Structure formats: structure tokens, C-alpha cells
Amino acid sequence: MNPLTDNALMLQVKDGQLNKMGLLFERYHRPLYGFFYHLNGQPTLSEDLVQTVFYRMLKYRHTFTGEGEFRTWMYHLARNVVADEVKKNKTARHHDDITNWQERLGGGTTADGELHKTQDVALLHEALGRLPPEQREVLVLSRFQDLKYGQIAQVLDTTEGAVKVRVHRALGHLRAIYLKLSNGN
């Protein structure tokens, strides 16, 4: 077994080699941040949630068996962190800050094409934020985190066919919201 695979590293953490968690953090803190940011749109909260996931990985390391993929187990923990955050703060809603998006896309809106690109991205982000949490989650996992439908099915504890249906419906709903926003409604 390659000692640097995610599963092998997590099994070493499980066996008490806690320093190996640093390698997993280096590999996954950015994807986890992206997952949380696409769900809540809040940079600081997303950073806090990443830290919470890694804390829980340490706390619940005994539950990792190594039989499934590490990423699947990690995203399962991440979903639990999101659920706990929603319970803790039911009033928290997605906030879209267009200036933040402009900064992330390189700032300049001098070219007309760049302005349209920025507006399109902002509209898409706004549309994503208006999706119900379940639909947003399945799109973030499939499109932004690049998980395969089978992996998403394991994370969501459902079938691959159900995931395909959820993604299809979520994309249709996202498209409808985006078109409504782009038409000024």
C-alpha cells in the first residue's frame, strides 16, 4: 500500500500518528473551504467550518475503517458540520457580495467582456444561493468538488440513481432561477 494515499494517512492518524493529519490538511483544506463557501457564501464562516471538520476528523478518527474512500468519509463529516451550523444559527442565510466576486475575478472591469463575465458569475452565484440547501449541496459536491455520483450517494446515504435525479432537478431549478435573475425579475 502506498503510504501517502489518503486512506493510509488517515489509518496512521487513527493509529495515533496525529502528525499525519497535517498532510491531509494540506490536501483538503482548500476543497473543503470551497465546499463550505459555495454553500454559505461567507469566507470567515467557511474557514471556521474547515477547522471544525479537521477537529472532528481527529475526534472521530476511530470511526474511519479504511474500507471506503477518505474523501467520502470527510464529506460526510462536513455535511454533519453544516447541519450543526444550520441548527445553531437558523437565521444565517447566504449573502452575496458582488464586490468580493469582482476582486476574486481579477478586479478590473475595464473591458466590456470582463464586466459581462463578472455579472454572469455574480448572477450564477446568486442563483446558486437561492436554491434550496439540498439542491445546492448536491451541485456543489458534483460540480465544484468533482465527486462522482457513486461517491455522492455514499455521502448522502442514498442510491446513485437518486443522486442523478437530484442533480438533474437541481440543474433545472438553477437554470430557471438564473434566467429569471438575468431577465431582471
Residue frames relative to the residue before (quaternion, step in Angstrom):
aa qw qx qy qz dx dy dz
M 1.0000 0.0000 0.0000 0.0000 0.00 0.00 0.00
N 0.4645 -0.6648 0.5124 0.2823 3.57 -0.98 0.91
P 0.3998 -0.7588 0.4568 0.2359 3.60 -0.54 1.13
L 0.6934 0.4752 -0.2950 0.4543 3.61 1.17 -0.23
T 0.4140 0.6758 -0.5108 0.3331 3.63 1.15 0.26
D 0.6435 -0.5378 0.3829 0.3874 3.53 -1.20 0.55
N 0.6610 0.5099 -0.3100 0.4550 3.56 0.89 -0.91
A 0.6627 0.5034 -0.3098 0.4598 3.58 0.92 -0.90
L 0.6431 0.5180 -0.3249 0.4611 3.58 0.97 -0.81
M 0.6813 0.4797 -0.2995 0.4649 3.58 0.88 -0.91
L 0.6226 0.5200 -0.3475 0.4703 3.60 1.05 -0.64
Q 0.6274 0.5135 -0.3340 0.4807 3.59 1.09 -0.65
V 0.6180 0.5185 -0.3382 0.4846 3.59 1.05 -0.74
K 0.6377 0.5376 -0.3151 0.4527 3.54 0.98 -0.89
D 0.7029 0.4563 -0.2510 0.4845 3.57 1.08 -0.77
G 0.6946 -0.5166 0.2668 0.4237 3.58 1.25 0.24
Q 0.5591 0.5770 -0.4069 0.4347 3.59 1.23 -0.01
L 0.1029 -0.8691 0.4824 0.0365 3.55 0.55 1.24
N 0.5599 0.6128 -0.3890 0.3997 3.59 1.17 -0.43
K 0.5798 0.5909 -0.3695 0.4220 3.62 1.20 -0.42
M 0.5172 0.6358 -0.4182 0.3917 3.59 1.23 -0.34
G 0.5764 0.6028 -0.3713 0.4081 3.60 1.12 -0.57
L 0.6441 0.5099 -0.3194 0.4723 3.58 1.04 -0.76
L 0.6522 0.4970 -0.3136 0.4788 3.57 1.00 -0.80
F 0.6167 0.5365 -0.3436 0.4624 3.56 1.06 -0.75
E 0.6527 0.5167 -0.3185 0.4534 3.60 0.90 -0.88
R 0.6904 0.4825 -0.2796 0.4609 3.58 1.00 -0.76
Y 0.8454 0.2764 -0.0795 0.4501 3.56 0.87 -0.91
H 0.4823 0.6717 -0.4757 0.2999 3.64 1.07 -0.08
R 0.6622 0.4987 -0.3227 0.4568 3.63 0.98 -0.68
P 0.6650 0.4750 -0.3339 0.4697 3.65 0.82 -0.79
L 0.6449 0.5075 -0.3306 0.4662 3.60 1.00 -0.74
Y 0.6190 0.5322 -0.3416 0.4656 3.57 0.99 -0.81
G 0.6557 0.5125 -0.3076 0.4613 3.59 0.92 -0.89
F 0.6173 0.5449 -0.3319 0.4604 3.56 1.01 -0.83
F 0.7149 0.4416 -0.2618 0.4746 3.57 0.77 -1.01
Y 0.6512 0.5249 -0.3310 0.4368 3.59 0.92 -0.84
H 0.6650 0.4890 -0.3114 0.4709 3.58 0.98 -0.77
L 0.6593 0.4913 -0.3161 0.4734 3.59 1.15 -0.43
N 0.8399 0.2098 -0.0879 0.4928 3.60 0.88 -0.84
G 0.3718 -0.7753 0.4531 0.2353 3.61 1.20 -0.26
Q 0.6299 0.5321 -0.3235 0.4642 3.58 1.25 0.22
P 0.3924 -0.7654 0.4559 0.2289 3.62 -0.35 1.21
T 0.6958 0.4750 -0.2958 0.4503 3.60 0.76 -0.95
L 0.6486 0.5057 -0.3146 0.4740 3.56 0.94 -0.87
S 0.6387 0.5337 -0.3269 0.4476 3.59 0.97 -0.84
E 0.6405 0.5131 -0.3219 0.4721 3.59 0.99 -0.80
D 0.6511 0.5159 -0.3121 0.4609 3.57 0.96 -0.86
L 0.6663 0.5058 -0.3054 0.4549 3.57 0.96 -0.84
V 0.5904 0.5491 -0.3635 0.4667 3.60 1.09 -0.65
Q 0.6571 0.5078 -0.3061 0.4655 3.57 0.91 -0.93
T 0.6368 0.5321 -0.3220 0.4557 3.57 1.02 -0.82
V 0.6389 0.5223 -0.3333 0.4560 3.60 0.97 -0.81
F 0.6897 0.4666 -0.2986 0.4663 3.60 0.85 -0.87
Y 0.5931 0.5383 -0.3630 0.4762 3.57 1.12 -0.58
R 0.6854 0.4775 -0.2867 0.4690 3.58 0.92 -0.89
M 0.5749 0.5632 -0.3885 0.4487 3.58 1.11 -0.57
L 0.6664 0.4807 -0.2999 0.4846 3.56 0.97 -0.82
K 0.6785 0.5109 -0.2928 0.4393 3.55 0.87 -0.97
Y 0.7950 0.2760 -0.1222 0.5262 3.58 0.93 -0.91
R 0.2329 0.8082 -0.5128 0.1723 3.60 1.15 0.47
H 0.5955 0.5880 -0.3627 0.4099 3.58 1.14 -0.58
T 0.6453 0.5336 -0.3268 0.4383 3.62 1.19 -0.39
F 0.5717 0.5816 -0.3891 0.4284 3.59 1.24 -0.26
T 0.1966 -0.8168 0.5360 0.0831 3.56 -0.60 1.15
G 0.4370 -0.7006 0.4600 0.3265 3.59 1.14 -0.50
E 0.5198 0.6562 -0.4098 0.3624 3.58 1.25 -0.08
G 0.7441 0.3055 -0.1912 0.5626 3.59 1.01 -0.78
E 0.6749 -0.4704 0.3623 0.4382 3.54 -1.29 -0.12
F 0.5714 -0.5961 0.4505 0.3395 3.55 -1.09 0.75
R 0.6481 0.5395 -0.3277 0.4261 3.60 0.88 -0.94
T 0.6355 0.5273 -0.3326 0.4554 3.56 0.98 -0.80
W 0.6531 0.5016 -0.3004 0.4813 3.58 0.94 -0.91
M 0.6582 0.5202 -0.3075 0.4490 3.58 0.93 -0.90
Y 0.6945 0.4565 -0.2854 0.4773 3.60 0.88 -0.87
H 0.5664 0.5549 -0.3863 0.4712 3.57 1.16 -0.44
L 0.6466 0.4916 -0.3086 0.4950 3.60 0.97 -0.84
A 0.6440 0.5336 -0.3202 0.4451 3.59 0.97 -0.86
R 0.6349 0.5184 -0.3295 0.4685 3.59 1.00 -0.77
N 0.6421 0.5136 -0.3242 0.4677 3.58 1.00 -0.77
V 0.6233 0.5306 -0.3332 0.4679 3.58 1.05 -0.75
V 0.6404 0.5125 -0.3180 0.4756 3.59 0.98 -0.84
A 0.6586 0.5092 -0.3157 0.4552 3.58 0.88 -0.91
D 0.6541 0.5034 -0.3130 0.4699 3.58 0.97 -0.80
E 0.6414 0.5221 -0.3182 0.4635 3.59 1.02 -0.79
V 0.6439 0.5132 -0.3209 0.4680 3.58 0.98 -0.83
K 0.6471 0.5094 -0.3174 0.4701 3.57 0.96 -0.83
K 0.6725 0.5129 -0.2901 0.4478 3.55 0.97 -0.92
N 0.8182 0.1118 -0.0100 0.5639 3.56 0.95 -0.85
K 0.1125 -0.8504 0.5123 0.0415 3.55 0.42 1.23
T 0.6590 0.5191 -0.3224 0.4385 3.59 1.12 -0.46
A 0.5013 0.6530 -0.4384 0.3607 3.59 1.23 -0.18
R 0.0168 -0.7906 0.6114 -0.0276 3.54 -0.81 1.04
H 0.6229 -0.5340 0.4180 0.3900 3.51 -1.25 0.34
H 0.0997 -0.7801 0.6163 0.0397 3.58 -0.92 0.96
D 0.1733 -0.7865 0.5872 0.0813 3.53 -0.81 1.06
D 0.0794 -0.7910 0.6065 0.0103 3.56 -0.74 1.08
I 0.3155 -0.7976 0.4802 0.1833 3.57 -0.17 1.27
T 0.6124 0.5444 -0.3724 0.4358 3.60 1.03 -0.62
N 0.6038 0.5439 -0.3519 0.4644 3.58 1.08 -0.66
W 0.6571 0.5013 -0.3112 0.4691 3.58 0.96 -0.84
Q 0.6395 0.5203 -0.3380 0.4540 3.59 0.96 -0.78
E 0.6411 0.5159 -0.3233 0.4673 3.58 0.98 -0.81
R 0.6819 0.4964 -0.2939 0.4497 3.58 0.90 -0.90
L 0.7049 0.4511 -0.2665 0.4782 3.59 1.11 -0.59
G 0.7083 -0.4682 0.2635 0.4579 3.59 1.18 0.31
G 0.5534 -0.6798 0.3585 0.3211 3.55 1.24 0.27
G 0.7758 0.4278 -0.2451 0.3939 3.55 0.31 -1.23
T 0.0767 -0.7691 0.6335 0.0363 3.52 -1.00 0.90
T 0.2797 0.7932 -0.5019 0.2018 3.56 1.13 0.59
A 0.7067 0.4036 -0.2624 0.5184 3.59 0.95 -0.72
D 0.5559 -0.6317 0.4297 0.3275 3.54 -0.97 0.88
G 0.6384 0.5375 -0.3240 0.4455 3.60 1.00 -0.79
E 0.6432 0.5159 -0.3200 0.4666 3.57 1.01 -0.79
L 0.6252 0.5377 -0.3357 0.4553 3.57 1.02 -0.79
H 0.6723 0.4830 -0.2993 0.4745 3.58 0.90 -0.90
K 0.6264 0.5311 -0.3367 0.4607 3.58 1.01 -0.79
T 0.6579 0.5048 -0.3027 0.4698 3.57 0.93 -0.91
Q 0.6658 0.4957 -0.3017 0.4689 3.58 0.94 -0.86
D 0.6459 0.5184 -0.3208 0.4595 3.58 0.99 -0.81
V 0.6573 0.4964 -0.3078 0.4762 3.57 0.95 -0.88
A 0.6501 0.5094 -0.3194 0.4647 3.57 0.96 -0.84
L 0.6508 0.5035 -0.3165 0.4720 3.60 0.97 -0.79
L 0.6490 0.5070 -0.3190 0.4690 3.57 0.96 -0.84
H 0.6523 0.5059 -0.3101 0.4716 3.57 0.98 -0.85
E 0.6364 0.5146 -0.3207 0.4769 3.58 1.02 -0.79
A 0.6473 0.5118 -0.3141 0.4695 3.59 0.96 -0.86
L 0.6359 0.5199 -0.3241 0.4694 3.59 0.98 -0.84
G 0.6658 0.5154 -0.2938 0.4525 3.57 0.99 -0.82
R 0.6801 0.4884 -0.2840 0.4672 3.58 1.17 -0.52
L 0.4980 0.6376 -0.4363 0.3938 3.58 1.26 -0.12
P 0.5622 -0.5494 0.4708 0.4005 3.58 -1.16 0.43
P 0.6492 -0.5668 0.3324 0.3831 3.63 -1.00 0.73
E 0.6466 0.5277 -0.3353 0.4371 3.61 0.95 -0.77
Q 0.6784 0.4721 -0.2939 0.4801 3.59 0.97 -0.83
R 0.6260 0.5305 -0.3371 0.4616 3.59 1.00 -0.79
E 0.6526 0.5355 -0.3129 0.4354 3.56 0.93 -0.92
V 0.6897 0.4754 -0.2978 0.4578 3.60 0.81 -0.93
L 0.6502 0.4928 -0.3269 0.4769 3.62 1.05 -0.64
V 0.6328 0.5187 -0.3380 0.4651 3.59 0.98 -0.75
L 0.6689 0.4950 -0.3065 0.4622 3.59 0.90 -0.87
S 0.7434 0.4198 -0.2422 0.4610 3.60 0.87 -0.88
R 0.7850 0.3562 -0.1864 0.4714 3.60 0.85 -0.89
F 0.7675 0.3567 -0.1990 0.4940 3.60 0.94 -0.79
Q 0.7454 0.3608 -0.2126 0.5187 3.59 1.07 -0.67
D 0.3524 -0.7921 0.4395 0.2352 3.58 1.34 -0.03
L 0.3142 0.7234 -0.5512 0.2723 3.58 0.94 0.80
K 0.4591 -0.6555 0.5249 0.2897 3.53 -1.11 0.69
Y 0.6703 -0.5216 0.3431 0.4012 3.56 -1.20 0.53
G 0.6315 0.5362 -0.3327 0.4505 3.59 1.02 -0.74
Q 0.6533 0.4990 -0.3096 0.4779 3.57 1.01 -0.79
I 0.6386 0.5140 -0.3238 0.4725 3.58 0.99 -0.83
A 0.6169 0.5489 -0.3424 0.4483 3.58 1.02 -0.79
Q 0.6529 0.4970 -0.3171 0.4755 3.59 0.99 -0.77
V 0.6493 0.5185 -0.3179 0.4567 3.59 0.95 -0.87
L 0.7560 0.3833 -0.1952 0.4935 3.57 0.93 -0.95
D 0.3564 -0.7582 0.4688 0.2799 3.57 1.32 -0.09
T 0.5437 0.5568 -0.4222 0.4649 3.52 0.80 1.13
T 0.6271 -0.5355 0.3955 0.4044 3.59 -1.24 -0.21
E 0.6294 -0.5332 0.4079 0.3915 3.54 -1.26 0.41
G 0.6275 0.5424 -0.3296 0.4511 3.58 1.03 -0.75
A 0.6456 0.5103 -0.3176 0.4711 3.57 1.01 -0.81
V 0.6242 0.5296 -0.3372 0.4649 3.59 1.05 -0.72
K 0.6368 0.5270 -0.3311 0.4551 3.60 0.93 -0.86
V 0.6570 0.5013 -0.3062 0.4725 3.57 0.95 -0.86
R 0.6563 0.5140 -0.3111 0.4564 3.59 0.93 -0.89
V 0.6534 0.5017 -0.3179 0.4694 3.59 0.95 -0.85
H 0.6463 0.5237 -0.3177 0.4551 3.59 0.92 -0.91
R 0.6856 0.4752 -0.2835 0.4730 3.59 0.87 -0.92
A 0.6482 0.5185 -0.3175 0.4585 3.57 0.98 -0.84
L 0.6485 0.5063 -0.3222 0.4682 3.60 0.98 -0.79
G 0.6385 0.5199 -0.3204 0.4684 3.58 1.02 -0.76
H 0.6609 0.4946 -0.2933 0.4823 3.55 0.98 -0.88
L 0.6351 0.5227 -0.3196 0.4704 3.59 1.00 -0.84
R 0.6440 0.5218 -0.3159 0.4617 3.57 0.92 -0.89
A 0.6642 0.5031 -0.3082 0.4592 3.60 0.91 -0.89
I 0.6589 0.4949 -0.3078 0.4756 3.59 0.93 -0.85
Y 0.6467 0.5247 -0.3183 0.4528 3.58 0.94 -0.88
L 0.6709 0.4914 -0.3028 0.4655 3.60 0.87 -0.91
K 0.6321 0.5239 -0.3266 0.4683 3.57 1.02 -0.78
L 0.6706 0.4873 -0.2929 0.4765 3.60 0.94 -0.86
S 0.6861 0.4935 -0.2956 0.4454 3.58 0.91 -0.88
N 0.6651 0.4664 -0.2962 0.5024 3.59 1.24 -0.42
G 0.5617 -0.6490 0.3637 0.3619 3.56 1.28 0.14
N 0.5055 0.6512 -0.4330 0.3646 3.62 1.15 0.36
